[in-house]
Amino acid sequence: SHGFLLGYLDSIGESFPEDMDVIAVCPKGMGPSVRRLYEQGKEVNGAGINASFGVHQDVSGKATELALGWGVALGSPFMFETTLRSEYKSDIYGERGILLGAVHGIVESLFRRYTRQGMTPEQAFTESCESITGNIVKIISTQGIKAVYDGLNDEDKAVFQQAYSASYKPAKEILQEIYDEVASGNEIR
């Protein structure tokens, strides 16, 4: 939950018990990728998945060391400090803006485009979903978005640049709106 309990407690005017350490260690990936990269780390020095950590309460005086120990146990090659409040807001924002919003928007807009171009709804659905689960996603997840760009011919690179330029500002505005809504705490109340 990446610290979501803190947001809930804030929304009902409660807090964590004062006699305990409160920490979070938050890998920056889903369970299967955390495990896969942990296993890979047995053979590849530095493999693993990065994580953030936050110390909300340090009653024992050792909460930071405990959080860092958890990160090492997860196989995180790099950890960065945050706060529980920032972490849960960031996590919800990513879910709303990327996992739910962007994925849905991409599939729906492609579906509409494909049906306008004459595909049957069944074909359009399959093609749209493949855009989220197909080869491009594998390349991005293993090599990064630049590898997609580098693999294009000159004509396709020009199309990529034009599409990126056209979509950047509207996407930024929508994502800022999503972040502001998450930061307000409205959805927790």
N, C-alpha and C positions, 0 to 999 in steps of 0.2 A: 504493500500500500504506500510505500515511499513516504511515510510520515502522515498519512491522511488522518490518522486518529487525532493528531494535534489540531487539525482544522475542525474536526467534529467537536472536540472538547472546547475549543474557542467558541464555536457557534452556540453551545449550550451553557457557556459561562463556567466551565469546569477546567481543571488542570490535572496533570499527572500527580500522583502521590509524591510528596516532597522528600520521602526517605529512600529514593531509588535513583540510579543512573537511568537516563533516557537517551538512547543513541539510535542512529539509523545507519545502515550500510546498504547502499542502493546500487546494485550492478546496472550498467547501462545497456541492458539487453534482456530479452526474454529467457526464461528458464532453459530451454533447449540450447540456445547459443551460449549461455553461461556454462553449461555442462560440457558442450562440445569444445569450447575454447579452454576450459579447465583441463580436459583430457589431453588436448593438443599440447598444453604446457608441459606435459611430462616429457615430450620429445623436443619441443621448440622453446628455447630460452626466451622468456618474456611473453609467451602466449598467455592468453587469458582475456578477461573483459574488464575494462576500466569501471571504476565505481566511485560514487560520491559517498561521503560520510558526514554525519552531523552529530554534534553533541548538544542536546537540549538542556540536560541537567547532569552535573558532574558531582554527585554526592561523595563518591568514593575517592575522588582525586585521580582516578585511573580510567575514566570513561574514554578519553581519546585513545589511550593505548589499547583498550578493549576493542574499540571500533576498528582501529588499524589492524589488530590481530584478526578480526573477522574478515576484513578485506583480504589479508594474506591467505587465510584459509579458503576463501572463495577463488583464489588464484588471480586476483586483480593485480596487473603489472603496474598500474598507476591509479592513485586515489587522489581526489581533490575534496577539499573541505567546503561544506555548505551549511545551511541551517535546515532544520526540519521543515520550517515554514516555507522557505524557498523551494525545498525539494518537492513537497507535495503539490505546491502550485505549479511547478515546472512539469511534474509528472501528469497532472490533470490536463494542463495546457497541451502537452504532447499528444495525449489520448484524444482530446477534443479536436485539435487542429490537424493532426496528421493521421492517426489510426482511424478515427471516425470520420472527420470532415473531409480531409484530402482524398483518402481512398474512395469514399463514397462519391465525392464530386468527380473524380477522374473516371470511375466506372460509369456513372450516370451520363456524363457529358460524351464519353466515347460511344455509349450505347445509342444515344440520340443521334450522334453524327453518323454512325454506321447504318442505322435504320433510315435516315434521310438519304443516304447514298444507295439504298435499295436492298440492304441485307434483311433477311428475315429476323424477327425478334430473337429466335433461338441462336442464329449465327452471330448476331450483334452481341448477345449476352456472352457467348463463349469468347469472342474476340476481345470484348471489354475486360472480362475477368483475366484473360491471359496476359493483358497488359500489366496487371498487378502481380501476377504469379509467375510470369514467364522469364525468358532469358535476361531481359534488361534488369530485373530485380536481382537475379543471381549475380550479375556483373557488379551492380551497385553495392550489394552487400559484401562481396568479397574483394572488390578492387576500387570501389568508389565511383562517383558520378563522372569524374574526369576520364576514367577508362571508357565509359560509354562514348563520350565526346571524341576521345582519341581514336576510337574504332570507326568513326564515321568518315565517309569520303568528303571532299571539299563542298560539294553541293549540299549534302546533309548537314554539314557543320554550319553552313549559312542558315539553313532552316532552324537548326537548334538555337543559334544565337538570336534569331529573330523571335522565336517562341519564348525564349528565356527573357528577353528584353520586354516583350509584351505582357508576360505574366508576372513579372517580379513585383511591380508596384501594387496591382490589385491583390495579389497573394499576401503581401506584407500588410496591407491595410486590414484585410480580413483576419489574419493571424494576430495583429495587434488588438483588434476588437475582442477576439477570443481570449487573449491573455488578460485584458482589462476585466472581462467578465469573470474569469476564474479568480483573479486577484481580489475582486470585490467580495468574494465569499458567498455570493447569492445562491449558488447551487447547493451549498452545504446547509444553508439555513432552512 
